[in-house]
């Protein structure tokens, strides 16, 4: 097993721990997005506690903010804070580790939680980089259900208009949202065509839970000049825990003790 | 009568400041003309961003720029800026405490006969209820310049509403200005009119006429709606029998509501709130509209006399 894949599975184990203890969080999406976060934070982006104050750091926005367990665990693993603190206090009274990313947590760029904001914020950050002649890149991760928010299309239009090649969006296409499949809820099967129509460079990743495929896609995106890039990552919701995979009820399901043991056993089986 | 509108003054102030500051950025939503910001776009194209008619994007793009140390001024008609992009203001500007000054142009009933879609008669209530958002309604060109200069000095969110047409001068150039301190234009022992924005000249005129008729009537320009200058309100309530508020806003959640909260808790006196109706607003110029709803000098004067002749809290 390669380093990034192993890392993603280790982080899955922590996410399961955090969600089980708190009886809160959005486990299905956490498990679909974690490979994307792993590749970005541990290979692609220049973001770490040492360079956090640097104007040249890359910018990251989790627009699908409800999958914040995955982000907190990733930032903790990266050394922004003691990961155990997030696991112990997530969603509890007075904790900074609330159910959506917020800037009281070290390593979080912007508050999020309400869907359809991240891409516009990213456009602003990418425009600022251009104004200042800086080479940092801005990465925005969105959910596929989130793509029903109209504000995304305003942002897509502006990013295409300005040819923001330092902006890279990723859509975590796990195909499910709280009411059912994204297709049933609101037709979304031609997302690539929509991005293309707004002037984006579109990269499809067949297996969005495969770190090698994701890494290749981010390298391709960085090489593309003159256009913003979007990575359409076809993921599996609940990836890594068999009884959660592709089940809408695990959008924000709470595990019983038995389910928790089974989930941990499956992840540890992969790591063994 | 000055021919220079407050929006023009904002552009002049930003042009002056941008001479020495490459981080000042203006963002517009096809509104550079109506905001009088076209000269800024021409002189500083690299510090100007056009987002098209997309107010949600206007606000979040501004917040993204501000998070990268830009001092952002986002200008769009107050009607759209304050409600269409309200959630973006709530989350990306107020909650995230980004250095964005929202310039709501053609505020209140400035658009006159264009109708309810273009009026912004709830913006004070909407913006003031957001934690960390400040709300300002300057009255004339001199105060507008001082306000923008002060806002350039800090890095906190703010909403500024200005009218479309030039307003009568209330102050002089280089007036005394202190951010978040109301301007006591005139003191009064019988009644004090507390107002803001375009209604200030009407209130001053009403107070002068009332003075000639034997009433001691003061005027406070509460251009800082939030944080409101509570001391100025309580000082007025302690000295006068009656407080009359006048605002180009819905009767709910604006200047009158806020003043009444302060007065009732700190120094109970009768408060009469003059505002636009909770209903469809009649078509006309802004002056005709003010006159119709009793927000002009004569309307304010009538309200002061009526208030003083009725039972007062002693």
Interface residues (C-beta under 8 A of the other chain):
Chain A: X55 X59 X103 X109 X110 X111 X112 X113 X114 X116 X117 X120 X121 X122 X123 X124 X125 X126 X127 X128 X129 X131 X132 X150 X151 X154 X155 X157 X158 X161
Chain B: X22 X25 X46 X47 X49 X51 X52 X54 X56 X57 X59 X60 X61 X62 X63 X64 X65 X66 X67 X68 X69 X70 X87 X88 X91 X92 X95 X96
